[in-house]
Amino acid sequence: MVARSGNYTVRTRGQALANGQHGEQILVENLSSQRRIRARVIAPGMVEIPM
């Protein structure tokens, strides 16, 4: 999982809770906090969290 704001980027591990294709939004669980977040698929194995 990646979150970007300007030049600032944060990456963390997450578990996809659904399959998705490039550009689709899926539900992902943050493995550190166990919170579920909607994120956009940007590449295989990578999602971006809207900021």
N, C-alpha and C positions, 0 to 999 in steps of 0.2 A: 504494500500500500504506500502511496506517495501523496503528500499534500504540499501544494506550492502556493506561495504568496509573494509576488515580486521575485526577488533574488533568493528568498528563503525557501528551502526544501526540507521536509521531514519525511523519513522513510521508516516503516515499521512492518512487522510481520502480521499477516492476517490469513483467515481461512474463508474462501469463497463459500457461500451458502447456496449458490445456484450457478449454473453455467451461463455464460454470456459471450456475445461476439463483440468485436471492436465497436465502441461507441454506445453500447447498451449499458444501462444501469443495473447493478446487481446488489444484493445484500452481502456484506462482508463482516466477519467478526474479528475485531482487534484482539489478537492473542494475548496482549499485555493486560488490557482492561476488561476483556470479555464483553465489550460494548458492540452492538450491531450498528453498522453504518451503511448508508447507500453510497455506492461509488461507481464511477464510470470505467469500463474496461478500456485500457489504452494500448495493451499489448498482451500476448500470451503470458499469463501469470502475473500481470501487473494491472492495478486499478489506481485511479486518481480520485481523491476525496475533494469535493468542491469546497472552496474557501470563500 
